[in-house]
Amino acid sequence: MSGTAQIGVTGLAVMGRNLARNFARNGLTVAVHNRSRSRTDALVEEFGSEGTFVPAGSAEEFVAALERPRRLVIMVKAGEPTDAVIQEFVPLLEPGDVIIDGGNAHFEDTRRRERELRERGIHFVGAGISGGEEGALNGPSIMPGGPAESYESLGPLLERIAAKAPDGTPCVSHVGPDGAGHFVKMVHNGIEYADMQLIGEAYHLLREVAGYSPAKIAETFRGWNDGRLDSYLIEITAQVLAHTDAETGKPFVDVVADRAEQKGTGRWTVQIALDLGVPVSGIAEAVFARSLSGHAELREASRSLPGPVAEPLDEAAAARFADRVEQALYASKVVSYTQGFHQIQAGSEAYDWGVDPGAVAALWRAGCIIRAAFLDRIRAAYDGRPELPSLLADKDFAAEIGAAQEDWREVVATAARQGVPAPGFAAALAYYDALRAPRLPATLTQGQRDYFGAHTYRRTDRDGAFHTLWGGDRSEVTA
Ligand code: 6PG
């Protein structure tokens, strides 16, 4: 027997509840289910007027409420809880039904689940959903992977609830098979970490070197948000910095413990990049910066180490420095996105997904945490040149980076001279210089490796692998 609900959501914590409301507000009949019935009842009681909900008290009732092919969205914690819910529902489903995992699952888990369920004729869609609670309710960026066939019936429903880009395009499209959607969401989160780290470094430099107050820095960020740095994270940064702690009357940022936490998706990005051999140094520095901030005892023990203390600039010099920081922030941000898209392309090649980087950039134009005006330019760069080897090879981005050179380098040098940590800015600049260097010290690395491990090396003047008899007459032999 088939039900009437076009889609169902199981797992009604804030994200799941808001997603169910979003579907209902957009005219869909939504079956809703939660392990504890009280949450289901609370949703219908509080938001039942927003649309048509079909509350289900059990997995059986939930499945029976769904039209064929059934579409079930799972919104529970990643990992074992997701596997448990899948195991609970699979016996109740039939070939052609679709399970959508909207959590922050590891893409390898999604690949496993998709493979296992495909054998039972059930479609498994791992969908990255970005935008937090607000996005889930009013329009997230959605990155669904899985079988292209399932997107045919699922896509139109997701397009109703997705955020809309400035040109009205829904920020959802089929990313690629099996784990492609969750992989792209993972990289989104890695870029998010890098973006947040760079913004944090810009704030820290304006605070310590320019001598600006949080309120003044908020004003600076508001100004930057009117230009090429226009983005959600810059926008909310201005609001966070302008916020005053009600209890103490102090700037909010001055009463917050400076130990960053992380649920782990940014960490995954770096782990996978290491496996793929993709240098995501900006994202890695962001993850390590969060880790370092959490080592309170190590930091306390290091507090008295010798080094400079930043001396704030005078007003005119501070204003000039702030302009330089905008250049450094923008250039470093372009590098972080360059690294992220490189990882997406490397993952797509490694797993044969056929991910379109321009389409990914289009998905991120609205709804997600890294939404930014310049993503439309990234989309255009890849759409205009699908074989683009690097975002930095795009002539417009290359020109902007070129114009930022002097300021970017001055900011990194000032940070080093003043003892203000700017690992993101510095890593981005080092990556940029390494990419453009005609020769790298990897030459010496290869010689060292051959000396102590006979690992061989290649030559610039002929093909083949070679080894030098370091312990003997130091003649060279072909390996
Ligand atoms: C999003 C966010 C979200 C993120 C949490 C936790 O796209 O909506 O990226 O998925 O996982 O905000 O972030 P942390 O990893 O910093 O804890």
Boltz pocket constraint, residues with backbone or C-beta under 6 A from the ligand:
constraints:
  - pocket:
      binder: B
      contacts: [[A, 104], [A, 129], [A, 130], [A, 131], [A, 132], [A, 189], [A, 192], [A, 261], [A, 262], [A, 263], [A, 264], [A, 265], [A, 266], [A, 368], [A, 369]]
      max_distance: 6.0
